[in-house]
């Protein structure tokens, strides 16, 4: 969903200019996020030109230019056009 729609549903969300979309899942909760992500991963793995990285520790956003974002993680740098942040409790820190 668009950032404006997200803020109507969750007014305390703090979207940044770099990230404009959110996933809305009204029939699930945080406790079942792994089920959502596993289903999403299964569907996305059918696409070409896609890499799914899990278990990364986010350190910082290095750069954000021309629809590409580069992040420093525990396993090095990751560059992507889209990022799914599913870090649970730590997601607020990462979103800031």
DAFENSUL-V119478 format. One record per residue. RES is the residue in one letter. SS is DSSP state (H for helix, E for strand, L for the rest). OMEGA is omega in whole degrees, 0 to 359 (999 if undefined). Layout:
res->RES ss->SS omega->OMEGA
res->RES ss->SS omega->OMEGA
This chain:
res->X ss->L omega->179
res->X ss->E omega->181
res->X ss->H omega->182
res->X ss->H omega->178
res->X ss->H omega->180
res->X ss->H omega->182
res->X ss->H omega->175
res->X ss->H omega->182
res->X ss->H omega->183
res->X ss->L omega->186
res->X ss->L omega->180
res->X ss->L omega->177
res->X ss->L omega->180
res->X ss->L omega->180
res->X ss->L omega->178
res->X ss->L omega->179
res->X ss->L omega->182
res->X ss->L omega->185
res->X ss->L omega->189
res->X ss->L omega->185
res->X ss->E omega->177
res->X ss->L omega->175
res->X ss->L omega->178
res->X ss->L omega->182
res->X ss->L omega->187
res->X ss->L omega->183
res->X ss->L omega->178
res->X ss->L omega->178
res->X ss->L omega->181
res->X ss->H omega->183
res->X ss->H omega->180
res->X ss->H omega->182
res->X ss->H omega->180
res->X ss->H omega->177
res->X ss->H omega->178
res->X ss->H omega->183
res->X ss->H omega->177
res->X ss->H omega->177
res->X ss->H omega->178
res->X ss->H omega->179
res->X ss->H omega->179
res->X ss->H omega->180
res->X ss->H omega->183
res->X ss->H omega->180
res->X ss->L omega->177
res->X ss->L omega->180
res->X ss->L omega->175
res->X ss->L omega->178
res->X ss->L omega->183
res->X ss->L omega->175
res->X ss->L omega->178
res->X ss->L omega->181
res->X ss->L omega->179
res->X ss->L omega->177
res->X ss->L omega->180
res->X ss->L omega->172
res->X ss->L omega->182
res->X ss->E omega->176
res->X ss->E omega->182
res->X ss->E omega->172
res->X ss->E omega->181
res->X ss->E omega->180
res->X ss->E omega->178
res->X ss->E omega->184
res->X ss->E omega->173
res->X ss->L omega->178
res->X ss->L omega->175
res->X ss->E omega->180
res->X ss->E omega->179
res->X ss->E omega->184
res->X ss->E omega->171
res->X ss->E omega->179
res->X ss->E omega->179
res->X ss->L omega->179
res->X ss->L omega->179
res->X ss->E omega->182
res->X ss->E omega->175
res->X ss->E omega->178
res->X ss->E omega->183
res->X ss->E omega->173
res->X ss->L omega->180
res->X ss->L omega->178
res->X ss->L omega->172
res->X ss->L omega->181
res->X ss->L omega->179
res->X ss->L omega->187
res->X ss->L omega->176
res->X ss->H omega->184
res->X ss->H omega->183
res->X ss->H omega->184
res->X ss->H omega->178
res->X ss->H omega->179
res->X ss->H omega->182
res->X ss->H omega->180
res->X ss->H omega->181
res->X ss->L omega->999
